[in-house]
Amino acid sequence: MANTETIRTVVGIIGNVISFLLFLSPVPTFIKIWKDKRVMQFKPDPYVVTALNCAVWVFYGMPFVHPDSLLVVTINGIGLVIELIYVTIFFIYAEWQKRRKILIFLVVELIILGIIIFITLTFLFGTKARSMLVGIVAVVMNIAMYTSPLTVMRRVISTKSVKFMPFYLSLANFANGCIWFAYAFLKFDVYILIPNGLGALSGAIQLLLYAKYYKTTNWDDDGKPSEIEIPRNPTA
């Protein structure tokens, strides 16, 4: 019979695969940007914020912060690279005003990350104290990202339409939250458990709304998907 650590590793690998697919979900958007040589109505905010989120989780998974978190480091390291590629493409094809916004965001994020690393390594000793600080920061960031779909859900309820709430993305977000919740539960990592529990709940609500309003959706209605895009949160 497989022990808990083996099961946790398998669950973490599955989580890595699902999260990787979520990281790749904006690829069609950036192919469109690359072909049109302009960013149109798309916004860089989700990708810049996700990059910082990934960086914090990579730091959280370091052996001197939270041991035995290799699978957290791998997927968030990959995610960080992917998000920075998205940001770079956006920067290349954006007008100066949006480029300036991206630069300001990146500088602020580097300062925030630098402060977190400095405080953690300078004033905190032992993995328990370090895990607590970095974990709390990561949880707050993830909760902020998971509250973003509330706007989408409110729009779905008011319009009785799920046209711009993609079913498969909602399903993937739900599955991702569930798998990382299970991963955290097996060794009880509260800092991974809380945000992914909320993520699974958020995904479940989105799926329930999809089932409720699917029949009342006017699929011929025009609109701008980017205005109510569901933020991805593939990080552990």
C-alpha positions as a printed Julia matrix, in Angstrom:
236×3 Matrix{Float64}:
   0.0    0.0     0.0
   1.38   3.38   -1.02
   2.4    5.65    1.81
   1.2    9.21    2.26
   4.35  10.79    0.83
   4.09   8.74   -2.38
   0.42   9.65   -2.8
   1.25  13.3    -2.16
   3.96  13.21   -4.83
   1.58  11.7    -7.39
  -1.09  14.29   -6.55
   1.52  17.05   -6.84
   2.6   15.81  -10.28
  -1.03  15.81  -11.45
  -1.34  19.33  -10.02
   1.75  20.38  -11.98
   0.19  19.12  -15.22
  -3.15  20.88  -14.63
  -1.43  24.09  -13.55
   0.86  23.98  -16.59
  -2.16  23.75  -18.9
  -3.72  26.7   -17.09
  -0.54  28.71  -17.57
  -0.8   28.0   -21.29
  -4.47  29.0   -21.54
  -3.73  32.62  -22.65
  -1.59  31.42  -25.6
  -4.39  32.07  -28.17
  -4.65  35.65  -26.87
  -0.95  36.28  -27.39
  -0.94  34.6   -30.8
  -3.64  37.1   -31.75
  -1.58  39.99  -30.34
   1.51  38.77  -32.22
  -0.38  38.44  -35.51
  -2.15  41.81  -35.2
   0.97  43.58  -33.84
  -1.18  45.36  -31.25
  -2.66  44.55  -27.83
  -6.16  45.81  -28.65
  -8.4   45.92  -25.52
  -6.43  43.31  -23.61
  -4.87  44.28  -20.28
  -1.47  43.26  -18.89
  -2.56  43.27  -15.24
  -3.41  39.54  -14.83
  -0.05  38.45  -16.24
   2.04  40.9   -14.22
   0.24  40.0   -11.0
   0.5   36.26  -11.7
   4.25  36.65  -12.26
   4.67  38.1    -8.76
   2.41  35.41   -7.34
   4.59  32.71   -8.92
   7.79  34.36   -7.66
   6.46  34.41   -4.08
   5.48  30.73   -4.26
   8.9   29.81   -5.68
  10.51  31.53   -2.69
   8.04  29.81   -0.35
   9.08  26.42   -1.72
  12.79  26.96   -1.18
  14.33  24.39    1.26
  15.42  27.15    3.65
  11.84  28.5     3.8
   9.54  25.49    3.49
  11.24  22.1     2.97
   9.77  19.26    0.9
   8.05  21.61   -1.54
   9.87  20.75   -4.78
   6.67  20.37   -6.79
   5.54  23.82   -5.68
   8.84  25.27   -6.88
   8.81  23.46  -10.24
   5.36  24.54  -11.4
   5.67  28.09  -10.15
   9.15  28.41  -11.63
   7.75  27.32  -14.99
   4.78  29.62  -14.51
   7.03  32.57  -13.73
   8.93  32.08  -17.0
   5.7   31.74  -18.99
   4.12  34.84  -17.43
   7.27  36.9   -18.09
   7.11  35.8   -21.74
   3.5   37.01  -21.88
   4.47  40.32  -20.28
   7.37  40.74  -22.74
   5.11  40.15  -25.76
   2.56  42.57  -24.35
   5.29  45.15  -23.74
   6.59  44.88  -27.32
   3.22  45.53  -28.96
   1.68  47.95  -26.44
   1.61  51.73  -26.78
   3.82  53.78  -24.47
   1.12  54.4   -21.85
   0.63  50.67  -21.27
   4.39  50.06  -21.43
   4.89  52.64  -18.71
   2.24  50.91  -16.59
   3.97  47.55  -17.01
   7.35  49.0   -16.04
   5.89  50.63  -12.91
   4.17  47.37  -11.94
   7.37  45.36  -12.43
   9.47  47.78  -10.39
   6.91  47.75   -7.56
   6.8   43.94   -7.66
  10.59  43.68   -7.51
  10.61  46.0    -4.49
   7.88  43.96   -2.76
   9.66  40.68   -3.49
  12.99  42.14   -2.36
  11.48  43.32    0.94
   9.92  39.88    1.57
  13.21  38.09    0.86
  15.24  40.55    2.95
  12.97  40.33    6.0
  12.7   36.54    5.74
  16.43  35.86    5.48
  17.62  38.63    7.8
  15.21  38.6    10.72
  13.62  35.15   10.71
  15.43  31.99   11.7
  14.11  28.5    11.14
  11.77  27.22    8.46
   8.66  27.49   10.65
   8.92  31.26   11.09
   9.97  31.8     7.47
   7.14  29.62    6.16
   4.64  31.6     8.2
   5.64  34.99    6.82
   6.01  34.0     3.18
   2.98  31.72    3.4
   0.75  34.48    4.75
   1.87  36.83    1.96
   1.21  34.13   -0.65
  -2.21  33.32    0.81
  -3.26  36.99    0.8
  -2.18  37.3    -2.84
  -4.03  34.15   -3.86
  -7.2   35.17   -2.04
  -7.07  38.53   -3.84
  -6.77  36.71   -7.16
  -9.59  34.32   -6.3
 -11.97  37.18   -5.46
 -11.52  38.61   -8.97
 -14.06  36.2   -10.55
 -16.77  37.75   -8.35
 -17.1   40.43  -11.04
 -17.56  37.74  -13.66
 -20.14  35.89  -11.59
 -22.08  39.08  -10.87
 -22.16  39.81  -14.62
 -23.38  36.27  -15.37
 -26.21  36.59  -12.85
 -27.28  40.05  -14.05
 -27.23  39.12  -17.76
 -28.28  35.47  -17.32
 -25.56  34.69  -19.84
 -22.43  32.53  -19.59
 -21.15  33.33  -23.08
 -17.93  34.89  -21.83
 -17.39  32.59  -18.86
 -15.57  29.69  -20.59
 -16.75  26.34  -19.28
 -13.44  24.5   -19.67
 -11.49  27.26  -17.95
 -13.93  27.21  -15.03
 -13.66  23.41  -14.91
  -9.86  23.55  -15.0
  -9.78  26.15  -12.21
 -12.04  23.91  -10.12
  -9.9   20.82  -10.77
  -6.72  22.76  -10.06
  -8.05  24.03   -6.73
  -9.18  20.53   -5.74
  -5.92  18.79   -6.61
  -3.7   21.31   -4.78
  -6.11  21.27   -1.83
  -5.63  17.49   -1.66
  -1.85  17.92   -2.0
  -1.79  20.34    0.94
  -4.17  18.23    3.04
  -1.98  15.11    2.79
   0.82  16.86    4.72
  -1.37  19.65    6.09
   0.22  22.73    4.61
  -2.28  25.38    5.69
  -0.78  28.05    3.42
  -1.5   25.98    0.31
  -4.71  24.54    1.74
  -6.6   27.82    2.34
  -6.24  29.55   -1.06
  -6.81  26.37   -3.05
  -9.84  25.47   -0.96
 -11.24  28.88   -1.87
 -10.19  28.3    -5.48
 -12.06  25.0    -5.61
 -15.14  26.7    -4.09
 -14.91  29.55   -6.61
 -14.63  27.08   -9.49
 -17.59  25.07   -8.18
 -19.76  28.21   -8.01
 -18.76  29.11  -11.58
 -19.78  25.63  -12.77
 -23.11  25.88  -10.95
 -23.76  29.26  -12.57
 -22.86  27.79  -15.95
 -25.39  24.97  -15.46
 -28.07  27.41  -14.28
 -27.71  30.03  -17.03
 -26.59  27.94  -20.0
 -30.1   27.72  -21.45
 -30.78  31.45  -21.07
 -27.54  32.49  -22.82
 -27.86  34.36  -26.11
 -24.9   32.93  -28.01
 -25.41  35.35  -30.93
 -24.97  38.43  -28.72
 -21.8   40.47  -29.34
 -19.49  41.47  -26.53
 -15.9   41.82  -25.41
 -14.62  38.68  -23.67
 -11.63  40.49  -22.22
 -13.88  42.74  -20.16
 -15.12  39.82  -18.09
 -12.22  37.41  -18.46
 -11.94  34.85  -15.67
  -8.55  35.3   -14.02
  -6.44  32.14  -13.93
  -4.81  31.11  -10.73
  -2.81  28.03  -11.54
  -0.32  28.42   -8.74
  -0.16  26.2    -5.72
